[in-house]
């Protein structure tokens, strides 16, 4: 059974979790992972876990019971801890502690609030998406997707994908079953907040700004389309995930967010007029 799980950890989380093109919250799925149905049993388990923490740890000092989720992250039959709470920070804290049978080992500790949870499966480990929210007057949030892997006999959460998006973006209501790879065919092509051309509306930003343009991409920029919508003029807009890694002008996206310096992908709307599909 252990060998089968190892294979799942190495391959399947990337296949399954990365193919979900739905950006609506799914934290309600946590209840499917919970190991305790009795509140007293959960409280006793969490209290015993907290005794293993350093007394200066903010989770030890400021956490509440409902911020703890007792789940089996690696499907080994032992109860682990998934923490998602305020911890006296503006952005929130996410932490995962694995029960190795003798003690709890911290696998990850990052800033953000939980946004999405992988579907419960008896053979697949627990994966999740964090919303690393902009603070201090900022307006760009970052989705970070983490999957559990077993590498050299060591469990760890691996960052799978970082996606930046303005807090006032229009998300689609429906998504493609399969994404469409493409490249831009026009120099200076705009990625926008919403599926329409708007260069004049005053935007709610910490500086004077107008219009709904998020970023401007050069010719031959790569992306994938994951939804579409027609505007009132008949123009077809694609909701896209743009690859910033290969674009010199967008190297600064590695500085977005608190948890990583990995360049982000950018979410937004792009007209399908000057786009070429990549087969």
Secondary structure as GFF3:
##gff-version 3
##sequence-region A 1 279
A	DSSP	alpha_helix	2	7	.	.	.	ID=ss1
A	DSSP	pi_helix	8	12	.	.	.	ID=ss2
A	DSSP	alpha_helix	13	18	.	.	.	ID=ss3
A	DSSP	three_ten_helix	27	29	.	.	.	ID=ss4
A	DSSP	alpha_helix	30	33	.	.	.	ID=ss5
A	DSSP	alpha_helix	39	50	.	.	.	ID=ss6
A	DSSP	alpha_helix	58	62	.	.	.	ID=ss7
A	DSSP	three_ten_helix	65	67	.	.	.	ID=ss8
A	DSSP	beta_strand	68	71	.	.	.	ID=ss9
A	DSSP	beta_strand	80	85	.	.	.	ID=ss10
A	DSSP	beta_strand	93	99	.	.	.	ID=ss11
A	DSSP	beta_strand	104	111	.	.	.	ID=ss12
A	DSSP	beta_strand	113	117	.	.	.	ID=ss13
A	DSSP	beta_strand	128	132	.	.	.	ID=ss14
A	DSSP	beta_strand	140	151	.	.	.	ID=ss15
A	DSSP	beta_strand	154	166	.	.	.	ID=ss16
A	DSSP	beta_strand	180	184	.	.	.	ID=ss17
A	DSSP	beta_strand	189	192	.	.	.	ID=ss18
A	DSSP	beta_strand	213	217	.	.	.	ID=ss19
A	DSSP	beta_strand	222	230	.	.	.	ID=ss20
A	DSSP	beta_strand	236	243	.	.	.	ID=ss21
A	DSSP	three_ten_helix	248	255	.	.	.	ID=ss22
A	DSSP	beta_strand	265	271	.	.	.	ID=ss23
A	DSSP	beta_strand	275	277	.	.	.	ID=ss24
###
